[in-house]
Amino acid sequence: MKVHIDRDNCTSCGTCWDTCPAFFEMKKEDGFSQVIEQFRLNGDIARGTPPDDLEACAQEAADLCPVQIISVDD
């Protein structure tokens, strides 16, 4: 599973990091969502791969995002 955050359209609502705080967090410098460092793809703060035990959590966060800026690919 791969996760992508469209940070340009993030509204900083906090739904993703409230729903799945082990995978998503707020970037302090701009207030937008990012993938926690250990799960990033090639250091990209907007792309990541959750471990098996966080896949359901990451999917739920994507589903609950009010502006649907988190995409999940298998």
N, C-alpha and C positions, 0 to 999 in steps of 0.2 A: 504494500500500500504506500502510495505517495500522496502527500498533502501539499497544497499550494495556497498561500494567502495573497489575495490581491490587495496589497497594503495601500495602494493609491485610493481605494474606495472604502477602506476601513473607517468605521465611525467611532471607534474606541468605546463601544458599548460595554465590553468586558465579558460578553456571553461566553466566548471561547475559553478564556483563561479561568472563568468561574466554573465552567462545565468540565474542563480537562486541564487543570493546572499543572499536571505532570508533563504536558506536551506543549501548551501555549503559555505565553506570558506577555505582559505589556513591556514595550521598549520604553525605558524611562525618558530617553531623549525626545521622543515625538509622541508618546502616548498610544501608539498603534500596536496591534498584535504582532507577535513574532513567534517562531518556533524556538523552543529552548535549545541552547547550544549543542548539547550532546546528541540531539536528533536531527540536526540540520544536514541537508545535502550539500556537500562541497562548501560549507560555511555560509550558505545563503540563508538569511534570516526569514525568508518568505517560503522556503521549501524544506520539507522534512519527511522522514520515514519513521513512523511510530513503531515501537516493538510490538509484538503480538499482543501483549497484555494491555496496550493502550490503543489498539486499533478501534475498538468499539467506542471508547471515550472520544477519540479524535473525530470519528464519524458522527457521533451525537453532537459535538460542538459545531461541526460543519452544518448539520441539519438544523440546528437551532439558531444559527447566525441570522439576525434579522435582515441583513442586506445581502446575504448569500455570496460572500466574497471568499469563502473557503471551499476549494474543490478537492475531491478525493478521487484518486485513480487506483485501480487494483494492479 
